Amino acid sequence: MGEIYFNLFLAVVSVAGFINTFSWQVITDSSGGPAIYPRLILTGLFICAIVRIFQILKQKKEERRAFVFLDLFYGHRGFFLLTLVIYAASVTWLGFLIATVIYLNVVVNVMIYFSKGSFKADKWLVLRIICLTVAAYAITWFFQSALRVMVPTGIFGI
């Protein structure tokens, strides 16, 4: 039942955010303005929350797993939540590119630790670091060039 309430909360927040985007001052043009991407994301969030609610309600009560809110703060979920908060706090100071490279490499490698049970350097470590660094650069390029969104440059100006 707790997961249903959580998804209802997400649905309400997405509707409130969607309504809020109509109060943004925009220059009238054919691009949809600066609110188009937040509206798309909030619409997607609303749809996912509603679909998940229907999935839960469709299950038999005996098949439903118990949703315990505090479980979100333990183990790999807690680690992910903590690193996400640190990433969000450091992105303006370090800059989007550097913070994203560090965040992706730490999260992916620690999650591999959670799945394998050890921090042994495997043969894919260097390739994984290179691929994650390229992915962070691609994300930065996508935001700056394709979406024309300014990302924080941080203290290094990158």
C-alpha positions in Angstrom: 0.0 0.0 0.0 2.9 2.3 0.7 4.1 2.1 -2.9 0.7 3.1 -4.2 0.9 6.2 -1.9 4.4 7.0 -3.1 3.3 6.8 -6.8 0.3 8.9 -6.1 2.6 11.5 -4.5 4.8 11.4 -7.7 1.8 11.8 -9.8 0.6 14.8 -7.8 4.1 16.4 -7.9 4.3 15.9 -11.6 0.9 17.5 -12.2 1.9 20.5 -9.9 5.2 20.9 -11.7 3.4 20.7 -15.1 1.0 23.4 -14.1 3.9 25.5 -12.7 5.6 25.5 -16.2 2.8 27.6 -17.6 3.7 30.5 -15.3 7.2 30.8 -16.8 7.9 33.9 -18.9 8.8 32.9 -22.4 9.4 34.5 -25.8 6.8 33.3 -28.2 8.4 31.1 -30.9 7.9 27.8 -32.5 10.3 25.8 -30.4 7.9 25.4 -27.5 10.0 27.6 -25.2 12.1 26.6 -22.2 9.3 24.7 -20.6 9.0 22.0 -23.3 11.5 19.6 -21.8 10.3 19.9 -18.2 6.8 19.3 -19.5 7.9 16.2 -21.4 9.7 14.8 -18.4 6.8 15.6 -16.0 4.3 14.0 -18.4 6.5 10.9 -18.5 6.8 10.8 -14.8 3.0 11.0 -14.4 2.4 8.2 -16.9 5.0 5.9 -15.2 3.5 6.6 -11.8 -0.1 5.8 -13.0 1.1 2.7 -14.9 2.9 1.4 -11.8 -0.2 2.0 -9.7 -2.3 -0.1 -12.1 0.4 -2.8 -12.1 0.3 -3.0 -8.3 -3.5 -3.0 -8.1 -3.6 -5.8 -10.8 -1.4 -8.1 -8.6 -3.1 -10.3 -6.0 -2.6 -9.2 -2.4 -0.6 -12.3 -1.7 1.9 -11.6 -4.5 2.7 -8.1 -3.5 5.9 -7.4 -1.7 5.8 -5.3 1.4 7.0 -1.7 0.8 9.1 -0.5 3.6 10.2 3.1 3.3 13.3 2.8 5.4 14.6 0.1 3.1 15.4 2.9 0.6 18.2 4.1 2.9 20.1 0.7 3.3 22.5 -1.2 1.1 22.9 -0.3 -2.5 19.7 1.9 -2.6 21.1 4.0 0.3 24.5 4.3 -1.4 22.8 5.4 -4.6 20.7 8.0 -2.8 23.6 9.3 -0.9 25.8 9.7 -4.0 22.9 11.3 -5.9 22.6 14.0 -3.1 26.4 14.5 -3.1 26.4 14.8 -6.9 23.5 17.3 -6.9 25.3 19.4 -4.2 28.7 19.3 -6.0 27.6 19.9 -9.6 27.7 23.7 -9.3 31.0 23.7 -7.5 32.9 21.1 -9.6 31.0 21.7 -12.8 28.6 19.4 -14.7 31.3 17.5 -16.7 33.7 16.8 -13.8 30.9 16.0 -11.3 29.2 13.7 -13.8 32.4 11.8 -14.6 33.2 11.3 -10.9 29.6 10.3 -10.1 29.2 7.8 -12.9 32.5 6.1 -12.2 31.9 5.9 -8.4 28.3 4.7 -8.7 28.9 2.1 -11.5 32.0 0.6 -9.8 30.5 0.4 -6.4 27.3 -1.1 -7.8 29.5 -3.7 -9.4 31.0 -4.3 -6.0 27.5 -4.8 -4.6 26.8 -7.4 -7.3 30.1 -9.2 -7.2 31.0 -8.8 -3.5 34.6 -7.5 -4.0 36.5 -4.5 -5.3 39.0 -6.6 -7.3 40.2 -4.7 -10.4 38.9 -6.7 -13.3 40.0 -6.6 -16.9 37.2 -4.2 -17.8 38.0 -1.5 -15.3 40.0 0.8 -17.6 37.5 0.3 -20.5 34.6 1.0 -18.1 36.2 4.3 -16.9 36.9 5.4 -20.5 33.3 4.6 -21.6 31.8 6.4 -18.6 34.0 9.4 -19.2 32.9 9.5 -22.9 29.3 9.1 -21.8 29.6 12.0 -19.4 31.1 14.1 -22.2 28.3 13.0 -24.6 25.7 14.0 -22.0 27.3 17.4 -21.6 27.5 17.9 -25.3 23.8 16.9 -25.7 22.7 19.4 -23.1 24.8 22.2 -24.4 24.6 21.7 -28.2 21.4 19.8 -28.9 19.1 21.2 -26.1 21.0 24.6 -25.8 21.0 24.3 -22.0 23.7 26.0 -20.0 25.4 23.6 -17.6 27.5 24.6 -14.6 31.1 25.0 -15.5 32.4 24.9 -11.9 35.7 26.2 -10.5 37.7 24.8 -13.4 35.6 26.5 -16.1 35.0 23.2 -18.0 
